[in-house]
Amino acid sequence: MTRVAAIDCGTNSIRLLVADADPSTGELVELDRRMEIVRLGQGVDRTGRLAPEALERTFAACRRYAAVIEEYGAGKPRFVATSASRDAENRDDFVRGVVDILGVEPEVISGDQEAEFSFTGATRELAGQEHLPTPYLVVDIGGGSTEFVVGDDRVRAARSVDIGCVRMTERHLVRDGVLTDPPAPDQVEAVRADIGAALDLAAESVPLTGAATLVGLAGTVTTVAAVALGLEEYDSSAIHHSRISVDQVEEITARLLGSTHAERAALGAMHPGRADVIVSGALILLAVMRRTGAREVVVSEHDILDGIAWSIA
């Protein structure tokens, strides 16, 4: 067994996984998995820069993660940064802060690299399960971007496009600095138009129809699943590998579109940091299911973070 620590820093959240990995058996024994919503990508779509307060929230989380990594004796982590830090002019400030705290330089990976890590993390444990036939289409809905990956035992095609729950919310659902609550019809149509254009781009590289199993990753998908399952509180064991139908996603999306921030936040399984961006995320998920023709999405709690851990092992 090799003890590894992996950190995934995205537009909305930063997550840590400490695990023992055995490449010979394909076993990944989770020791500690945690997530904090730090909204690193706050305002990046508009300003092109990481906000000072967003950097400080992220660095505070890094300090807490450094203590956990030391407690488990996992050594230096592999720190992967995605959409927000790819887009920011001042990403050097981010890099310096992470190096000071964790002793490693964050790898600002490409969208294609992000897609491959997501695919590995989500599908490694699905191999050989006859009830989940290949090829898989893995869709990772992040805060700033969404990755589409088709493959079976390996990645066959991948594409990252700039639609994510934070980016779409800030671009279309905020007016004069205030979240429209609930969103107006013209705002929703603007989100849908951006999503449609992004799906057209993704389809140039990745066949969006024809996959046997649609696998959905990240907070939007797991939160929609939690609502569909009627969970009073977030339960990863109930959510992992649950199957949510397109009809359920349609119903939940309509419900979220008609709700206020307070009503969304009151849902038992809703993380407080997702209540403002879940509408855009649900619109992305629904559009993906409609475009692909998938009747259901298999929800995975294992994703890019697990892929990063395997890359170390």
RODO-2510 file (C-alpha; in nm, 4 decimals, decimal comma):
residues 313
     n   res          X          Y          Z
     1     m     0,0000     0,0000     0,0000
     2     t     0,1120     0,3536    -0,0811
     3     r    -0,0267     0,6385     0,1319
     4     v    -0,1191     0,9347    -0,0856
     5     a    -0,2746     1,2782    -0,0423
     6     a    -0,4590     1,4451    -0,3280
     7     i    -0,6063     1,7950    -0,3435
     8     d    -0,8465     1,9175    -0,6105
     9     c    -0,8960     2,2930    -0,6158
    10     g    -1,1759     2,4007    -0,8463
    11     t    -1,3788     2,7122    -0,9105
    12     n    -1,6221     2,6491    -0,6253
    13     s    -1,4659     2,4009    -0,3839
    14     i    -1,1358     2,2618    -0,2607
    15     r    -1,1237     1,8954    -0,1638
    16     l    -0,8782     1,6614     0,0034
    17     l    -0,8414     1,2835    -0,0152
    18     v    -0,5945     1,0875     0,1956
    19     a    -0,5913     0,7195     0,1018
    20     d    -0,3902     0,3990     0,0907
    21     a    -0,3602     0,2784    -0,2671
    22     d    -0,2602    -0,0664    -0,3917
    23     p    -0,1984    -0,0511    -0,7680
    24     s    -0,1555    -0,4297    -0,7861
    25     t    -0,5130    -0,4942    -0,6700
    26     g    -0,6790    -0,1703    -0,7763
    27     e    -0,7828    -0,1034    -0,4175
    28     l    -0,8085     0,2520    -0,2856
    29     v    -0,8741     0,2634     0,0889
    30     e    -1,0080     0,6032     0,1874
    31     l    -0,8721     0,7389     0,5149
    32     d    -1,0025     1,0968     0,5029
    33     r    -1,2111     1,2832     0,2458
    34     r    -1,3271     1,6392     0,2999
    35     m    -1,4566     1,9371     0,1069
    36     e    -1,4843     2,3107     0,1680
    37     i    -1,6587     2,5603    -0,0562
    38     v    -1,4187     2,8535    -0,0940
    39     r    -1,5457     2,9990    -0,4262
    40     l    -1,1933     3,0592    -0,5603
    41     g    -1,3488     3,1537    -0,8934
    42     q    -1,5502     3,4433    -0,7481
    43     g    -1,5718     3,7066    -1,0226
    44     v    -1,3059     3,5480    -1,2472
    45     d    -1,5380     3,5274    -1,5481
    46     r    -1,5944     3,9050    -1,5235
    47     t    -1,2570     4,0364    -1,4031
    48     g    -1,0085     3,7740    -1,5190
    49     r    -0,8488     3,7843    -1,1723
    50     l    -0,8663     3,5880    -0,8474
    51     a    -1,0200     3,8090    -0,5768
    52     p    -0,8081     3,8688    -0,2619
    53     e    -1,0862     3,7410    -0,0345
    54     a    -1,1249     3,4266    -0,2473
    55     l    -0,7516     3,3605    -0,2243
    56     e    -0,7581     3,4002     0,1530
    57     r    -1,0523     3,1583     0,1900
    58     t    -0,8610     2,9058    -0,0189
    59     f    -0,5357     2,9502     0,1728
    60     a    -0,7215     2,9061     0,5040
    61     a    -0,8554     2,5719     0,3799
    62     c    -0,5046     2,4742     0,2650
    63     r    -0,3733     2,5350     0,6174
    64     r    -0,6377     2,3035     0,7604
    65     y    -0,5598     2,0402     0,4965
    66     a    -0,1862     2,0638     0,5715
    67     a    -0,2603     1,9654     0,9324
    68     v    -0,4664     1,6640     0,8201
    69     i    -0,1955     1,5473     0,5777
    70     e     0,0671     1,5728     0,8517
    71     e    -0,1559     1,3816     1,0940
    72     y    -0,1777     1,0865     0,8526
    73     g     0,1882     1,1008     0,7525
    74     a     0,0969     1,1133     0,3851
    75     g     0,3914     1,3256     0,2736
    76     k     0,3558     1,6027     0,0199
    77     p     0,0236     1,6053    -0,1650
    78     r    -0,0394     1,6300    -0,5345
    79     f    -0,2289     1,9572    -0,5721
    80     v    -0,4293     1,9995    -0,8901
    81     a    -0,5990     2,3272    -0,9809
    82     t    -0,8595     2,3576    -1,2521
    83     s    -1,0789     2,6111    -1,4300
    84     a    -1,0610     2,9293    -1,2198
    85     s    -0,6833     2,9260    -1,1863
    86     r    -0,6441     2,8469    -1,5568
    87     d    -0,8355     3,1644    -1,6412
    88     a    -0,6835     3,4077    -1,3886
    89     e    -0,4227     3,6715    -1,4743
    90     n    -0,2856     3,6697    -1,1193
    91     r    -0,2559     3,2934    -1,0773
    92     d     0,1063     3,3451    -0,9622
    93     d    -0,0335     3,4846    -0,6344
    94     f    -0,2273     3,1614    -0,5938
    95     v     0,0775     2,9470    -0,6715
    96     r     0,2988     3,1303    -0,4200
    97     g     0,0407     3,0962    -0,1426
    98     v    -0,0016     2,7222    -0,1957
    99     v     0,3761     2,6643    -0,2041
   100     d     0,4188     2,8567     0,1225
   101     i     0,1529     2,6493     0,2993
   102     l     0,1855     2,2995     0,1499
   103     g     0,5367     2,2983     0,0074
   104     v     0,4171     2,1955    -0,3387
   105     e     0,3359     2,3938    -0,6483
   106     p    -0,0215     2,3553    -0,7690
   107     e    -0,0472     2,1991    -1,1104
   108     v    -0,2768     2,4144    -1,3211
   109     i    -0,3862     2,1342    -1,5493
   110     s    -0,5473     2,1529    -1,8908
   111     g    -0,9097     2,0653    -1,9501
   112     d    -0,8029     1,7423    -2,1203
   113     q    -0,5931     1,6397    -1,8192
   114     e    -0,8849     1,7228    -1,5912
   115     a    -1,1104     1,5046    -1,8044
   116     e    -0,8733     1,2083    -1,7863
   117     f    -0,8393     1,2281    -1,4076
   118     s    -1,2185     1,2494    -1,3744
   119     f    -1,2693     0,9467    -1,5990
   120     t    -1,0161     0,7343    -1,4099
   121     g    -1,1579     0,8270    -1,0710
   122     a    -1,5178     0,7632    -1,1718
   123     t    -1,4860     0,4444    -1,3755
   124     r    -1,2000     0,2422    -1,2214
   125     e    -1,4381     0,0644    -0,9841
   126     l    -1,7091     0,0220    -1,2520
   127     a    -1,4992    -0,2154    -1,4639
   128     g    -1,6599    -0,5547    -1,5021
   129     q    -2,0023    -0,4526    -1,3732
   130     e    -2,2310    -0,6023    -1,6357
   131     h    -2,5255    -0,3843    -1,5358
   132     l    -2,3227    -0,0754    -1,6327
   133     p    -2,2148    -0,1431    -1,9897
   134     t    -1,9502     0,0501    -2,1805
   135     p    -1,8727     0,2842    -2,3394
   136     y    -1,9168     0,5341    -2,0560
   137     l    -1,9827     0,9020    -2,1085
   138     v    -1,8475     1,0736    -1,7966
   139     v    -1,9712     1,4287    -1,7366
   140     d    -1,8034     1,6354    -1,4654
   141     i    -2,0002     1,9559    -1,3981
   142     g    -1,7695     2,1950    -1,2169
   143     g    -1,7911     2,5552    -1,1100
   144     g    -1,6169     2,7025    -1,4134
   145     s    -1,6096     2,4244    -1,6696
   146     t    -1,7668     2,0927    -1,7604
   147     e    -1,5690     1,7943    -1,8863
   148     f    -1,7020     1,5321    -2,1256
   149     v    -1,5122     1,2033    -2,1551
   150     v    -1,5997     0,8912    -2,3528
   151     g    -1,4185     0,5652    -2,2948
   152     d    -1,4232     0,2070    -2,1766
   153     d    -1,1002     0,0724    -2,0298
   154     r    -0,9336     0,3999    -2,1263
   155     v    -1,0214     0,7476    -2,2494
   156     r    -1,1250     0,7544    -2,6161
   157     a    -1,2195     1,1217    -2,6477
   158     a    -1,2408     1,4203    -2,4135
   159     r    -1,3364     1,7877    -2,4204
   160     s    -1,3600     2,0594    -2,1588
   161     v    -1,5956     2,3516    -2,2203
   162     d    -1,6444     2,6739    -2,0252
   163     i    -1,9822     2,6132    -1,8698
   164     g    -2,0066     2,5586    -1,4958
   165     c    -2,2507     2,6383    -1,2200
   166     v    -2,0554     2,9378    -1,0872
   167     r    -1,9653     3,0790    -1,4293
   168     m    -2,3246     3,0553    -1,5593
   169     t    -2,4678     3,2036    -1,2385
   170     e    -2,2323     3,5017    -1,2330
   171     r    -2,2692     3,5611    -1,6063
   172     h    -2,6474     3,5435    -1,6352
   173     l    -2,8328     3,5156    -1,3019
   174     v    -2,6798     3,8177    -1,1246
   175     r    -2,7983     4,1728    -1,1970
   176     d    -2,6320     4,4798    -1,0461
   177     g    -2,4338     4,2524    -0,8189
   178     v    -2,7414     4,0775    -0,6782
   179     l    -2,8603     3,7235    -0,7479
   180     t    -3,2048     3,7316    -0,9120
   181     d    -3,4242     3,5255    -0,6860
   182     p    -3,5809     3,3262    -0,8464
   183     p    -3,4237     3,3829    -1,1910
   184     a    -3,6203     3,5645    -1,4602
   185     p    -3,7202     3,3771    -1,7808
   186     d    -3,4809     3,5780    -1,9996
   187     q    -3,1933     3,4956    -1,7665
   188     v    -3,2743     3,1259    -1,7800
   189     e    -3,2876     3,1376    -2,1587
   190     a    -2,9444     3,3061    -2,1653
   191     v    -2,8020     3,0222    -1,9519
   192     r    -2,9618     2,7639    -2,1795
   193     a    -2,8207     2,9352    -2,4890
   194     d    -2,4667     2,9260    -2,3477
   195     i    -2,5073     2,5624    -2,2508
   196     g    -2,6351     2,4724    -2,5967
   197     a    -2,3397     2,6439    -2,7653
   198     a    -2,0966     2,4661    -2,5317
   199     l    -2,2562     2,1279    -2,6034
   200     d    -2,2110     2,1958    -2,9750
   201     l    -1,8408     2,2554    -2,9093
   202     a    -1,8087     1,9418    -2,6988
   203     a    -1,9769     1,7361    -2,9712
   204     e    -1,7021     1,8347    -3,2151
   205     s    -1,4587     1,6198    -3,0132
   206     v    -1,6713     1,3801    -2,8108
   207     p    -1,9650     1,1724    -2,9411
   208     l    -2,2441     1,2793    -2,7072
   209     t    -2,4848     1,0124    -2,8253
   210     g    -2,4266     0,6399    -2,8353
   211     a    -2,2679     0,5865    -2,4942
   212     a    -2,4183     0,2964    -2,3019
   213     t    -2,3867     0,4535    -1,9549
   214     l    -2,3952     0,8209    -1,8558
   215     v    -2,1917     0,8821    -1,5389
   216     g    -2,2338     1,2171    -1,3598
   217     l    -1,9782     1,3698    -1,1237
   218     a    -1,9314     1,6594    -0,8830
   219     g    -2,1458     1,8664    -0,6503
   220     t    -2,4259     1,9620    -0,8867
   221     v    -2,4969     1,6013    -0,9788
   222     t    -2,4661     1,4640    -0,6261
   223     t    -2,6876     1,7411    -0,4876
   224     v    -2,9585     1,6829    -0,7491
   225     a    -2,9362     1,3119    -0,6658
   226     a    -2,9748     1,3845    -0,2940
   227     v    -3,2896     1,5877    -0,3635
   228     a    -3,4251     1,3162    -0,5946
   229     l    -3,3660     1,0540    -0,3261
   230     g    -3,5491     1,2689    -0,0706
   231     l    -3,2556     1,2728     0,1710
   232     e    -3,3004     1,4754     0,4888
   233     e    -2,9238     1,5288     0,4985
   234     y    -2,6365     1,4604     0,2634
   235     d    -2,5460     1,0878     0,2633
   236     s    -2,2633     0,9966     0,0249
   237     s    -2,3195     0,6219     0,0661
   238     a    -2,6815     0,6558    -0,0509
   239     i    -2,5856     0,8867    -0,3366
   240     h    -2,2883     0,6880    -0,4711
   241     h    -2,3973     0,4829    -0,7750
   242     s    -2,7595     0,5886    -0,7402
   243     r    -2,9500     0,6180    -1,0680
   244     i    -3,1518     0,9320    -1,1324
   245     s    -3,3914     0,9430    -1,4260
   246     v    -3,4207     1,2283    -1,6726
   247     d    -3,7800     1,2758    -1,5544
   248     q    -3,6551     1,3284    -1,1993
   249     v    -3,3955     1,5787    -1,3190
   250     e    -3,6669     1,7620    -1,5171
   251     e    -3,8893     1,7845    -1,2091
   252     i    -3,6110     1,8969    -0,9753
   253     t    -3,4822     2,1574    -1,2215
   254     a    -3,8303     2,3058    -1,2575
   255     r    -3,8639     2,3106    -0,8801
   256     l    -3,5297     2,4866    -0,8343
   257     l    -3,6122     2,7415    -1,1062
   258     g    -3,9233     2,8444    -0,9167
   259     s    -3,7630     2,8619    -0,5732
   260     t    -3,5893     3,1360    -0,3788
   261     h    -3,2392     3,1124    -0,2361
   262     a    -3,3867     3,0596     0,1107
   263     e    -3,6074     2,7755    -0,0136
   264     r    -3,3153     2,6063    -0,1861
   265     a    -3,0929     2,6480     0,1189
   266     a    -3,3645     2,4883     0,3351
   267     l    -3,3399     2,1596     0,1454
   268     g    -3,1819     1,9181     0,3912
   269     a    -2,9098     1,7883     0,1591
   270     m    -2,8176     2,1304     0,0145
   271     h    -2,4733     2,2591     0,1105
   272     p    -2,5089     2,6315     0,1955
   273     g    -2,2395     2,7145    -0,0600
   274     r    -2,4380     2,5555    -0,3434
   275     a    -2,7770     2,7177    -0,2926
   276     d    -2,6910     3,0142    -0,5170
   277     v    -2,5407     2,8109    -0,8042
   278     i    -2,7455     2,4890    -0,8086
   279     v    -2,9992     2,6316    -1,0562
   280     s    -2,7338     2,6776    -1,3244
   281     g    -2,5853     2,3384    -1,2426
   282     a    -2,9208     2,1626    -1,2763
   283     l    -2,9802     2,3361    -1,6108
   284     i    -2,6462     2,1997    -1,7346
   285     l    -2,7245     1,8459    -1,6176
   286     l    -3,0706     1,8516    -1,7739
   287     a    -2,9361     1,9849    -2,1051
   288     v    -2,6712     1,7117    -2,1125
   289     m    -2,9294     1,4391    -2,0550
   290     r    -3,1565     1,5796    -2,3230
   291     r    -2,8714     1,6107    -2,5756
   292     t    -2,7350     1,2623    -2,5103
   293     g    -3,0747     1,0966    -2,4963
   294     a    -2,9830     0,9322    -2,1652
   295     r    -3,2797     0,8043    -1,9687
   296     e    -3,0811     0,8075    -1,6446
   297     v    -2,7513     0,9217    -1,4964
   298     v    -2,5385     0,7007    -1,2720
   299     v    -2,4119     0,9268    -0,9931
   300     s    -2,0556     0,8823    -0,8702
   301     e    -1,9008     1,0244    -0,5544
   302     h    -1,5614     0,9204    -0,6954
   303     d    -1,4197     1,1636    -0,9437
   304     i    -1,1154     1,3738    -1,0281
   305     l    -0,9925     1,3525    -0,6678
   306     d    -0,9712     0,9734    -0,6882
   307     g    -0,8059     1,0031    -1,0289
   308     i    -0,5387     1,2298    -0,8811
   309     a    -0,4786     0,9793    -0,6002
   310     w    -0,4331     0,6972    -0,8505
   311     s    -0,1911     0,9081    -1,0519
   312     i     0,0336     0,9313    -0,7448
   313     a     0,0125     0,5596    -0,6675
***
